Amino acid sequence: MRLCHPDGSTVHLAYCTNVHPAEDLDGILRQLARYAEPVREHLAAPSLGLGLWLAHDVARTLAADGTALTRLRRELTTRGLEVVTLNGFPYRGFHQPVVKRAVYRPDWSEPARLAYTLDLARVLAALLPEDAARGSVSTLPLGWRTGWTPERQDLARRGLDALVEGLAKLEARTGRTVRAGLEPEPGCVVSTVRDACAQLTDLDTRRVGVCLDTCHLAVDFEDPRSAVRALAAAGLPVVKAQLSSALQADEPSDPAVRRALARFAEPRFLHQTRARPDGPRPARWDDLDQALRTPADQAGQGPWRVHFHVPVHADPQPPLTATGPVLTDAVHALLRGPSPLTDHLEVETYTWSVLPEQDRPADDRALITGIAAELAWTRDRLLAAGLREQPR
C-alpha cells in the first residue's frame, strides 16, 4: 500500500511475512497466493506491500540464481504485490517449536550474518519497483547482551563496516540504494534508542541506520517523540519503522491479571517483560514466565509491558491492554513534520499462531481477515497523521 505525505513523497506500508512459516522458494510462492494476494483483495487495494522475510537458504538461492529471482518477481507483479523492505532479523527456523534466543544467532560478530544480509540486499535490489526511491533491510541490534565481549564488539563493527562497503558496491553496480536498519530490542546489546544513539553514530549513516519497532519502544517505556528527537540529534536515520503493539498489564500484582498474562507465556518466542523503570522497584525479566514467578511484592510498579506482538487493531481481552497509543504517537512523531522521517512502514505481528487459543485464527480466512484489519487500522492512523492514499 502506498500513501502520499503532504510534501509529495511516497510512504510505503507493508505487512511482514515472517508470520508465515515458509523457508524455501516454493513455500514463499505458495504464501503469496494463499495469504498475501487474498489480503490485498480483502482490502480492495490496487497493490499491497510485503515486508518479505526470506530465511538464509532461500535468500542465498535467490541471490545466486537469476531464474529463481525472476520467478519470484513475476509472481509478485502478477498478484499485485510489491516489496521495498525485507525483514533480515530471523536467520532461519523462525517457526520451530522453540526459537527463544536462537533468533539472535548468528549475530553481527559472525561472518554468516554479514553474508546473509548482503544476500538480502542483492535480492531486494532486484525486487524493488522501478519507481521506489530505495530499499531497506532490518537486522538484529548486534546480538544478545549475555556473553558480549569487547572482542565480539570489534568483530561486529568490522562486519558492519563490510556491510556498508557491500551496500555501496551494490548501488554502484545496480543503481539501487538499499539501507540496513539495526532494530533495538530489549535485552540485546542495543536494547533501546538511547543505546543506538550511544553506539551507532560513528557508522556510515548513508547506508546504515535504525529500524524503529514500536513494540520494543513501548516495552522499554521509551517515549516515541523523545526517541525520534534523539535519533535526529544523533544523525541516525530511521531506515524503517515496524508498527507493532506490546502487551500491557496495569496491575501485575493482581492474581486475575497474572492468570490472564499466563495465557501468553508460550514456548516459541522470547517475551521480555519490563516494569515501569521510574518506580520504586524497577524490574526487568528476559521472559514472561520468569516475571510471573516473581512474588507480587517484588514485581515492580505497574504497568508491566511484555514483548508479545499483539494485533495492532484490537486490544487483548480485559484485564490486559496493549500499547496502541505508543504506536500512534510514533506514527505522528515520524510523519507529521514537513517531511517524513521514514518512508518504510511495516506491520509486524508474527505471533498470530501463538496467541491464546481463544484469540488465535481458526483457519486461513480468519488470519487473512486479521492481517487485513491490522493494515486498515494502520492506514487510518496514517491518514489521521496527514497522509493520503496514493492510487496505483
N, C-alpha and C positions, 0 to 999 in steps of 0.2 A: 504494500500500500504506500502510496506517495502523497505527501502533503506539502503545501507551499507556505513558507514563512513570509511574513509581511515584507521582508527585504527582497523577496523574489526567489530565494534559494529553495532547493528541494530537500525535504526531510523524509527519510525512508523509515517505514515502520514494518517490522517483521515479527514472526514468532519463531522461537528456537526449536529446531527439530531434535534436540537431544532428549525430548520427551518420548521419542520413538526408538525402539531397540533394533537398529539396523547397522551393521558394521561391514557390509560388502556392497559392491555396486548394485547388484540385483536387488538387494534389500532396500537400498536408497531409492531406486526407481520405483519399487513397489509402494514405498511410503508416500511418494509424490501422488500416485494415483489413489491410494487408499485413504489418505488424510489431507494432504496439502490442497489438492485441487478441490475436494469437497468443502474444505474450509472457505476457500475463495468463493465458491458458488453459494455457500450459505450466506456470505456477506454481500453477495451481488457486486463484488469488486472486479473491475476490469483486470487488475493484476494484484498479486499477493506476494509480499516479500517473505523470504525464508532466511532465518539465521541458521544456515546449514551446519550441522555437526557431522564431520567426516572423521571417523576413527583412523588411527595410524595406517592400517593396512590399505584401506580404500583411498586414503589421501596419497599414499606412496604410489599406488596403481595409477591413479588419475594423473599425477604429476609426471609419470613416465610414459603414459600411453595416450597419445593424441586421439586415437579412435574412441577409447573409452570416454575421454573428456568431451568429445563431440557428441557422443551419445547422451551424456548427462545434460549438456547444454540444450540439445534438441528437445529432450523431454521437458525440461523446464519451460522452454519457449512455448511448446505445444500446449502445455497445461496452464498457461497464463501466470507463470511463477517467475520470480527474479531473485537474484542473490547479490547483495553488496557486502555482506558480512558473514564470517564464519566463526563458529564457537570452537576455539582451539584449546580449551581448558582440559576436558577429559581426553586422555590419550587413547584409551581403549577400555572395553569391559565395563561401560558405564551402567549397564543393566544386569550385571552379575548379581547373584543373591546378596552378596556383601561387597560394598565398594569402600565406604568409610574413607580412611586416609590414603588408600591406594589411588584416589583421584589426583593426588599431588605428585605422583611419580609417572614418568621421570620428571624431575624438577629442572630448574634452569642451571643447575651445576652439572648436568649430564648432557653429553652431546646429542643424545636422542631427542631431547626437547627442541633444540635448535633445528635439527634436520626435519622434524615433524612440522614445525612452524613455517619453515621455508617451503616445504611441500604444499602446505595450505595456501601460502601466498601465491605460489605459482598457479595453483588450481584457480584461485579466486581471480587472478588477473585475466584468466581465460573466460571466466563465467560472467564477469561484470558486464552489465548492459552498456552499449556504446555511449549513452549519454550520462552515465554515472560519473560523478566527479572523482570518486576514489573508492577503495575498498578498505575493510577493516577485519582484523583477526584478533579476537580476545584470547588472552592467555593467563596462566596462573601467576600469582604475585610472588615470584621467585621460588617459593617452596614452603613446606610446613616448617614451623619455627623450631620444633624439637630436633636437636642434633645439628642445627645450622651453625656452622663454624666459620671463622674468617676465611679459611681455605675455600669452603664452598661458596662463600660470598664472592670471592675473587673469581672463581670459575664461572659463576653466574654472570658477573659483569662482563667477562670475556665473551660469554655466549650472547649476551645482548648486543655487545659491540659487533659481533659477527652477524647478528640478525640485521642490524642497521646497514651494514655493508651489503648483505644479500638483498635487502629490500631496495637499496639504491641501484644495484646492478639489474634487478628485475625491472625497475622503472626505465632504466636506460635501454633495456632490450625490448620492452613491450609498449612503452609509453603509458602504462597504467600505474597509478600510485596505490600502494597498499600500505596501511599503517597497522602497527600492533598496539594493543591496549592491555596493560597489566591490570588485573582485576583484584583490588584489595578485598580480602576475605578474612573474617575473624579467625584468629589462631595461626595465621600464616606469617611469614617474615614481614610482608607488607600487609598488615591487618586492616589499616584504616587510611583514609585520605591524609591524615596527619603523617602517617608513616610514608606514604607516597611522596609527599612534599619534602620529607627529610631525606629520602633515599634515591629518588629517581630523577631529580632535577638536572643532574650532570649528564644525562643521556641526550642523544640527538633527538630533540622533540619534533623534528620534521618527520620522523619515522616511527617514534615510539611515544606513547602517552598512557592514559588511564582508561580502563573500561569501568565506568561507574555503575555498580549494581545497587539498586535502591533497597533491596532486602538486606544486603550486607551493611549498607549505610545505617539502616534502622537498627539492626541488631547491636551495633556498637554505639547507638544513641548519638550519632553524628547528625548535626543539623544540615539539611541539604543546602540551604543558601550560604551558610558559613563554609561548607565544604567546597562549593563551587567557587566562592570568592578566594579561598585558599589556593585552589588549583590554578586559578587565573593569576594570582600574585606570584606563584611559583613558576609560571610559564609552562605548566603541564597541560597539554590539550586533552579534552575528553574525546577520545577517539570514537567511543561508543558508549551508550547507556543501556543497561539491562533493566527493564522496568518490571519489578517483582515486589511482592509483599511478604513480610515476615509474620510469623505467628506471635501473638501478644497475649499475655496473661496478666491482668491488672492486679489480682490478689493471689500471688503464688503460694501464700501460706494457707489458703482456704482448701480444705480437703476436697471439696467438689471441683475446684479449679484444677487441682492436681490429678484428679481422676480424668478430667477432660484432657489434660495435657498428655497423660499416659497413653491415650489413643494414638498420639502422633509419634511416640517413641518406637521406631521401627529399625530393622537390622541393616537396611541397604545403605542409606546415606548418613553422613555426619550432620548432626543438628546442634551446632554450637549455641549455647544459651548464655545470656547476659542479664544481670540485674542492673538497675539504674546505677550508673557509675558515681553519681554525686550523693548517694545515700550514705547513711552512717556505716553500713556494712556492704560495700560493693562486692559483687561475686561474679565469677566467670567460670564456665564449665565447657569442656570440649565436646560434650554430647548431652542430649536431653535426659537420657537415663541417669547420668551422673547427677544432674541437677535435681532430679526427682528423688534421689536417695539422700539428699541433703536435708537434715532436720529443718523444720519450718523456722525455728529461731536463728538459724544460720544462713538463711536463704537470701539475705539481702533485701533491700527495699524494692517493692514493686514499682513499675511492672517488670516482668520478665519478657524478654524478646528472644525468639527462637529462630535459628536459621533453618526454617522449613518454608519453602516457597509455596504459599497457598494461592489459589486462583485469585487474580487481582480484582475480579469483578464482584466477588461475593465473600463476605466475612464468614469465618467458621461459625459453627453453632455456639450460642452462649453456653458458658460464661466467658468464652475466649473471643478475642477480636483479632484484627490484623492491622498492619501498618500502612494501609492505603493512603492516609494523609501525608506520610513521608514521601511516598511515590508522587503524589500530586504536587507537593511542594518542590520536589526535584524537577519535575517537568516545567514548572513555572520558572525556577531558577535557571534552567538550561535554555529555555526557549522564549522567554518574554522580553528579552533585550532587543537591541537594534539589529542583531544578527544571531542566529542560533549558535550555541556553544558546542553543539554536536549535531550531526545530520544523520546518524545511525542509531535507531532505537529498536530494541528487541525485547519482546515479552518472553520471559524465560521461566515458565512454570514446568519444570521437569518432573515434578513429584505427583502428577495425577495418579499414577499406578500404585503409590504407597500412601495415599490419603486413607484416613479411617474408612473402613469398609462401607459404611452407610453413605459416605460422601464420594466414593470412588465411581468413575464412569462404569456403567454396566456393560457397555459394548462400544463399538466404533462410532456409532451415531452419537452417543452421549459425549464421547471425547471430542468429536468434531464440533458439536454444539457448544461445548465448554470452551474450546480454544477460540471459536468464533466470537463467543460472548466476551472473552477477555480482550480480544482485538477491538471489538466495537466499543467497549467501555474505555479502553485506552484512547481510541480515536476521539471519543467525546471529550476526554481531558485535553487532548491536543488542540481540538477546535476551541475549547474554552480558553486555552492559552494564547489564542490569536492566530493559529494556523488555519488554513482552509484546504479542503480536499483538492487534489490535483488529478483530473481525469487523464487516462491514457488511452 
